[in-house]
């Protein structure tokens, strides 16, 4: 059986994130917790997912985001076969 993110430590992190109220608090939290590269990589994946959801091609997404085709393929797989968490978040951004 593979690794799971469902752990007490992850619960603690999510609970800590729920206490954040402003975008500046999120910036401070993630700057403390992650490297700049980690945050930018996550942000790029969200941007790629948004563009794929809008029906953009891999070439368009690469040109717009600078993401590699490997990253785009990974995000596309998540959008098609994942747990729908990212899809739901993107849908809520449109509301």
C-alpha positions, 0 to 999 in steps of 0.5 A: 500500500502506498503512502497516504497524506492522511496523518496527524501531522497533515491534520495539524498543518491543515488546522494551522492553515484554517486559522489564517485570515489574510493573504499576507498571513498565507504568504508569511506561513508559506514563506516560513514553511516552504522553500520559494521553489516549492511554493512556486511549483505548487502555484504553477500547478494550480495555474496549469490546472486552471488553463487546462480546465479552460480548454487550453492546449499543452503548447498554450499552457507551456507558453503561458506558464513556462511549465514543462510538458511533464508537469502539464501531463501530471496536472492533466492526469490529476484533473482527470483521475485525481480526487477532484480537490483541485477541480473543486477549488478552481470551480469555487474560484469562478463563483 
